[in-house]
Amino acid sequence: MIKTDILIIGAGPTGLFAVFEAGLLKLKCHILDALPQPGGQLSELYPKKPIYDIPGFPDILAGDLVDNLMEQIKQFEPGFTLGERAETIDKQEDGTFIVTSNKGKKFHAPVVAIAGGLGSFEPRKPLIEDIEFYEDKGIKYFIKNPEKYRNKRVVISGGGDSALDWSIFLSNVASEVTLIHRRNEFRGALDSVEKVQELKNSGKIKMITPGEVVGLNGAEHLESVDVDIEGAHRNIPTDYFIPLFGLTPKLGPIGDWGLEIEKNAIKVNNSLDYQTNIPGIFAIGDVNTYPGKLKLILCGFHEATLMCQAAYQIINPGKKYVMKYTTVSGVDGFDGTRKEAPKAVVKAIT
């Protein structure tokens, strides 16, 4: 049982920033996310794309924003459980909650903040016969530990940033990397496309375009894939097949928690603190809805800030919090660090 002050479901930018605001209030956080790394959509869908509406940054790459948020919250030592989805929630007699993940891990907290962006992300799976049989037997939709593929044969399918970036990375890990895309053109960062071209020319990556994986073979484990190349069929021996066709957002099991749902989003009280119809459960960021809602990262930051203030009152009933500007009070991390502005020196000028 993992115990914390605030259980944050979702490791996107809103969930990450909530850790910082909670830390200022001396509240500990644990983050649960179905994706294998923090950052949500920013890390999984467009890490190399620039964002232009973050205050103070004329432009910043999505991946860099995630890195900055992780650095900002490091001092508050949040816990992370990644690669697991929030499955059920049970309210206790004392008003606290126990959330259980799809892998059976339990989390106990007086406050739950759902910051799941557009919901839990499910991989878009290719329509190939018997694909479910080979899941975890050679088919992977996420790459959690690249070392798993060392000296293995890997077939990657897809035409976006994820397919390009992982092909580049695994070219130095796997014994053989084959990248398959149904078109000749790729939709990804120019430097990634050029790097894959370079690796193809040097023989470090094999490429099949246009092509499509249409069949899977192997008795107990994936042994090869069948590829359709403009009507001709070719069999490619492989240890792993990794289709990277993006993610589909779904509210998932959270939709069965008794929360008020409107158009696949969670209704909240935006006039106060973004609390749901269940006291103690909040929804912040793109996952919520209310009159005038804007699905912007900076709005999620604002919602996270007010949510933490309300969470403080739930966790510390009757205790008044006196807000202080960080420029005045500084920031004390749970790791023993302290950040503060230089003190003014009083000295006479003679």
Secondary structure, 3 states (H helix, E strand, C coil): CEECCEEEECCCHHHHHHHHHHHHCCCCEEEEECCCCCCCHHHHCCCCCEECCECCECCEEHHHHHHHHHHHHHHHCCEEEECCCEEEEEECCCCCEEEEECCCCEEEECEEEECCCCCEEEECCCCCCCHHHHECCCECCCCCCHHHHCCCEEEEECCCHHHHHHHHHHCCCCCEEEEECCCCCCCCCHHHHHHHHHHHHCCCCEEECCCEEEEEECCCCCCEEEEEECCEEEEEECCEEEECCCEEEECHHHHHCCCCEECCEEECECCCCCECCCCCEEECHHHEECCCCCCCHHHHHHHHHHHHHHHHHHHCCCCCCCCCCHHHHCEECCCCCEECCCCCCCCCCC
